[in-house]
Amino acid sequence: MSERESMPYDLVIVGGGPAGLSAAIRAKQEANRLGVELSVCILEKGSEIGAHILSGAVVDPRALDELLPDWRNDSSCPMTVPVTENHHWILTETAKREFPHALLPPFMQNKGCYTVSLGNLTRWLAGQAEALGVEIFPGFAAAEVLFNEDGSVKGVATGDMGIAKDGSKKDSWTPGLEIHAKYTFFAEGARGHLSKQIINRFDLRKNSQPQIYGIGLKELWDIPAEKHVPGRVIHSQGWPLSDANGGGFLYHQANGQVALGFSVWLNYDNPHLSPFEEFQRWKTHPAIREILEGGRRVSYGARAINDGGWQAVPKLSFPGGALIGCSAGFLNVPRIKGSHTAMKTGMMAAECAVAAIAAQRGGDELAEYDAAYKKSWVYEELKIVRNVLPAVEKFGNTIGTLMGGVMMWMEYLGYELPFTFKLSPDNTHMRKKDEAPKISYPKPDGVISFDRLSSVFLSNTNHEEDQPCHLTLKDPSVPVEVNYALYDEPAQRYCPAGVYEIVGVEENAPRLQINAQNCVHCKTCDIKDMTQNINWVVPEGGGGPNYPNM
């Protein structure tokens, strides 16, 4: 007999990000339209809605216009800074060149978009959802998928609270809660722990390419008023990357702040490369430094980004539920936007689920959702740009960018290309340590560039120390005997929070030390580990970063 209590709902949503909240709002709207009772709850592992949300972000309001058409008349909505300038810089070590925007299709020019804290936008959306009767439970991490006897998804269970490192129950132990539902939506974001299980169990990637990822690192700065231009949007490519693809961004947002960050595609093959150090080095470019000088860094964070696009979207429905948002991967990489597509997929799934529930269905497959996606503007938007990222991967920054641009224009103008480039998993790309050049990174100056530990401090990351490590190893010998011996253990460098360290080298007894307390839940280790030996699982609810205004 289970010690866990259970609660029934019509719809349970795992994750309180843009997709999950949009799904909840649309579900309630549809239920009200149809005159049916509908119970909806959202489980969010962060301590509050928005705590784990990190994005640039320049938001295309297309989905929000469909979801809440009157948002512009709501003074509490944080979407207040429209994009006024759009720049794309090609960087060398000491200079920049402006890429002419006339060469870009109209959808790449950010007209009508807004720069905003996505965390604050989700907090506002949560208020809209609660006003409609949605129940939101922050600090509750969905840790287990529950199944009916017929194999369909029954719901989820939250993790037990008060489990010690050794697996014993502490005095504070509280059993998890089972949430049962007619349909369960997984909106966990990129590389979701439960979403990964669902994709494997139902073989949802049978007819799609493997998902590929980037790591995005971000800082928030207060800058001098004379340097601040609300609505100015800057993207960059080129320096400092030479052994990898990616680029930087710098957005002038509200309240004298700039959001800036750097992404590195995780298909890089130099084990000595550190995405965090590349980000810090990027900030020292004269054009970026000039903006930041005299300012103050106030926050830091990192997260994985779905980069696979159209060809990497899996089957979206399965018996008893659906994948929405970044759990499936709808980022438009050339546009560097995925919030609007995530929101729209949540809305489409909700519409299909409510119609099914109104028809006395439950626990079956929402095939209508897959069909709706293939008829939607999300599908068309991603299809147009499907070959851009793979072209850069295959042919390099210069030739690949030109080829990708030509193909994007052709697709936009209606000339559908008869081919789609294939993708390969990021963990398959890595040279041995002796086959790749070492990279010498400059020491941080503490003014423009910083070290990882002081950065993690600004993410407000915290975990209950006496709990099982949520960074699990399938084979504890692999980090030293394989990853360290052959690759100098790249986890020491690709982790943006200093979680993984090889210690004991001087004593000739190297071992992997996992500083799980530092983890910012980016999932990069789960993605990039060459042997797929690291499995990221959810810690106690409420742990992890607490991002303000990110």
DAPE-V711364 format. One record per pair of residues at least 4 apart in sequence whose ideal C-beta (glycine too) atoms are under 6 Angstrom apart, sorted by the first residue. I is the first residue (numbers start at 1). J is the second residue. D is the distance in whole Angstrom. If there is no record, write none. Layout:
# DAPE-V711364
I&J&D  I&J&D
This chain:
# DAPE-V711364
3&175&5  4&175&5  4&176&5  4&178&5  5&177&6  6&178&4  6&180&6  7&179&6  8&180&5  9&39&5  9&41&5  9&181&5  10&38&5  10&39&5  10&182&5  10&357&5  11&27&6  11&40&5  11&181&6  11&183&5  11&353&6  12&41&5  12&155&6  12&179&5  12&181&4  12&184&5  13&20&4  13&23&6  13&24&6  13&42&5  13&185&5  13&187&6  14&43&5  14&142&4  14&156&6  14&186&5  14&188&6  15&20&4  15&187&4  15&188&5  16&20&5  16&21&6  16&42&5  16&44&4  16&49&5  17&53&6  17&122&6  17&187&6  17&189&6  18&22&6  18&339&5  18&342&5  18&343&5  19&187&4  19&324&5  19&325&3  19&342&4  19&346&4  20&42&6  20&187&3  21&125&4  21&126&6  21&129&5  22&67&6  22&343&4  22&346&4  22&347&5  23&185&6  23&324&6  23&346&3  23&349&6  23&350&4  24&40&5  24&42&6  24&129&5  24&134&4  25&128&6  25&129&5  26&347&4  26&350&4  27&40&5  27&350&4  27&354&5  28&132&4  30&351&6  30&354&4  31&36&5  31&38&4  31&354&6  34&358&5  36&358&5  40&134&5  41&135&4  42&136&5  43&137&5  43&140&5  43&142&5  44&49&6  44&138&5  45&141&4  45&538&6  45&541&5  46&51&3  46&52&4  47&51&5  47&139&5  47&542&4  47&546&6  48&138&5  49&122&6  49&123&5  49&126&4  49&138&6  50&119&4  50&122&5  50&123&5  51&546&5  52&544&6  53&118&5  53&119&4  53&122&5  54&218&6  54&301&4  54&303&5  54&547&6  54&550&5  55&118&4  56&249&6  57&118&4  58&110&6  58&113&5  58&115&5  58&233&6  59&114&5  59&116&6  59&339&5  60&113&5  60&337&6  60&340&4  61&65&5  62&340&5  63&340&4  63&343&4  63&344&4  64&71&6  65&69&6  71&77&5  77&124&6  78&116&6  78&120&4  78&121&6  78&124&6  79&114&5  79&116&5  81&114&6  81&115&5  81&230&5  81&231&5  81&253&6  81&254&5  82&114&5  82&231&6  83&110&4  83&113&5  83&231&5  83&233&5  84&231&3  85&232&4  86&109&6  86&110&5  86&233&5  87&234&5  88&99&4  88&235&5  89&96&4  89&236&4  90&97&5  90&99&6  90&238&5  91&96&5  91&236&5  91&238&4  91&239&4  91&285&6  92&239&5  93&239&5  96&287&5  101&109&6  104&108&4  104&109&6  105&409&6  105&412&5  110&233&6  115&251&4  115&253&5  116&121&6  117&549&4  119&547&5  119&550&5  126&136&6  129&134&4  130&134&6  139&541&5  139&542&4  140&158&5  140&541&5  141&159&5  141&538&4  141&541&4  142&156&4  142&194&6  143&159&3  143&538&5  144&157&4  145&156&6  145&194&5  146&154&4  146&155&5  146&157&6  147&154&6  148&152&5  148&154&5  152&319&4  152&320&4  152&363&5  153&184&5  153&320&3  153&321&5  154&180&6  155&179&5  155&180&4  155&181&5  155&184&6  156&179&6  157&176&5  157&178&5  158&176&4  158&177&5  159&176&5  160&175&5  160&176&5  161&174&4  161&540&6  162&170&4  162&172&4  162&173&4  162&174&6  163&467&6  164&168&5  164&170&5  164&466&5  165&466&6  169&173&4  182&357&6  182&362&3  183&321&5  183&353&5  184&321&4  185&322&5  185&324&5  185&349&6  186&194&6  186&195&5  186&323&5  186&327&5  187&324&5  187&325&5  187&327&6  188&192&3  188&195&5  188&327&5  189&326&5  190&304&4  190&305&6  190&306&5  190&326&5  191&304&5  191&523&4  191&526&6  191&527&6  192&327&5  193&537&6  193&538&5  195&327&4  197&201&6  199&204&5  199&205&6  199&314&6  202&318&4  204&314&4  204&315&4  205&314&5  208&312&6  208&314&5  209&311&4  209&312&5  209&422&6  209&423&4  210&423&6  210&425&5  211&308&5  211&312&5  211&329&5  212&307&5  212&308&5  212&423&5  212&426&6  213&266&5  213&304&5  213&307&6  213&426&6  213&527&5  214&263&5  214&265&5  214&266&6  214&305&4  214&307&5  215&264&6  215&275&5  215&304&6  215&524&5  216&261&6  216&263&5  216&303&6  216&305&5  217&261&6  217&262&5  217&279&5  217&302&5  217&496&6  218&261&4  218&301&5  219&260&6  219&297&6  219&300&5  220&257&6  220&259&6  220&298&5  220&299&4  221&258&5  221&292&6  221&295&5  221&297&5  222&256&6  222&257&6  222&295&6  222&296&5  222&298&6  223&227&5  223&228&6  223&258&6  223&295&4  224&294&5  225&256&6  227&291&6  228&252&6  228&256&5  229&252&5  230&252&5  232&252&4  233&251&5  234&250&4  235&249&5  236&247&5  236&248&4  237&247&4  240&278&6  240&281&5  240&282&6  241&246&6  243&268&6  243&270&4  243&273&6  244&264&5  244&268&4  244&273&6  245&265&4  245&392&6  246&263&5  246&264&4  246&265&5  248&262&5  248&282&5  249&261&6  250&258&6  250&260&4  251&259&5  252&258&5  253&257&5  253&259&6  262&279&4  262&282&5  264&275&4  266&426&4  266&527&6  266&528&5  267&426&5  267&429&5  268&273&6  269&429&5  269&430&5  269&431&5  270&436&4  271&430&6  271&433&5  271&436&6  271&487&4  271&488&6  271&490&4  272&438&5  272&439&5  274&493&4  276&452&6  276&496&5  277&441&4  280&449&4  283&288&5  283&448&5  283&449&6  284&289&6  284&448&6  289&293&6  289&448&6  292&448&6  299&458&5  299&550&6  300&455&4  300&458&4  300&459&5  301&459&5  301&520&6  301&545&6  301&547&5  301&550&6  302&496&4  302&520&6  302&522&5  303&522&5  304&522&5  304&523&5  304&524&6  304&527&6  306&326&5  306&329&4  306&331&5  307&333&5  307&389&6  308&312&2  308&329&6  308&423&6  309&333&6  309&382&5  309&386&6  310&382&4  310&383&5  310&386&4  311&386&6  311&420&5  312&329&6  313&328&6  316&322&6  316&323&5  316&328&6  316&369&6  316&370&5  317&322&5  317&365&5  317&366&4  317&367&6  317&369&5  317&370&5  319&365&5  320&363&5  322&349&5  322&366&5  322&369&5  323&327&5  323&328&4  324&345&5  324&346&4  324&349&5  325&342&4  325&345&6  325&346&6  326&342&6  330&338&6  330&341&4  330&342&6  330&345&6  330&378&6  331&338&4  332&337&5  332&381&6  332&385&6  333&389&5  334&385&5  334&388&5  338&342&6  341&378&5  344&378&5  348&372&5  349&369&5  352&366&5  352&368&4  352&369&4  356&361&4  373&379&6  374&379&5  377&381&6  384&411&4  384&412&6  385&408&6  386&420&6  387&391&6  387&407&5  387&421&5  388&404&4  388&408&6  390&394&6  390&421&3  391&395&6  391&400&5  391&403&5  391&404&4  392&400&4  392&401&6  392&404&6  395&399&4  395&400&4  395&403&6  396&400&5  397&401&6  400&404&6  410&415&4  424&428&6  426&527&6  426&528&6  427&528&6  427&530&5  427&532&6  430&530&5  431&435&4  431&436&4  432&486&5  433&487&5  433&488&4  444&449&4  444&450&5  444&451&5  445&449&5  450&454&5  450&455&5  452&498&4  453&498&6  456&461&6  456&497&5  456&518&5  459&520&5  459&545&4  460&546&4  461&520&6  461&545&5  463&517&5  463&539&6  463&543&4  464&540&5  467&540&5  469&514&6  469&516&5  470&537&5  470&539&4  471&514&5  471&516&5  472&535&5  472&537&6  473&533&6  474&533&5  475&533&6  477&481&5  478&482&5  478&531&5  478&533&4  479&483&5  479&512&4  480&484&5  480&510&5  481&485&6  482&486&6  483&487&5  483&489&5  484&489&4  484&502&6  484&510&6  489&502&5  490&494&5  491&495&6  491&500&4  491&525&6  492&500&5  494&524&5  494&528&5  495&499&5  495&500&5  495&525&6  497&518&4  497&520&5  498&518&6  499&515&5  499&518&5  499&519&5  501&513&5  502&510&5  503&513&5  504&509&4  504&510&5  504&511&5  505&510&5  520&545&5  521&544&5  523&536&5  524&528&6  525&529&6  525&534&5  526&534&6  526&536&4  529&533&6  529&534&4  539&543&4
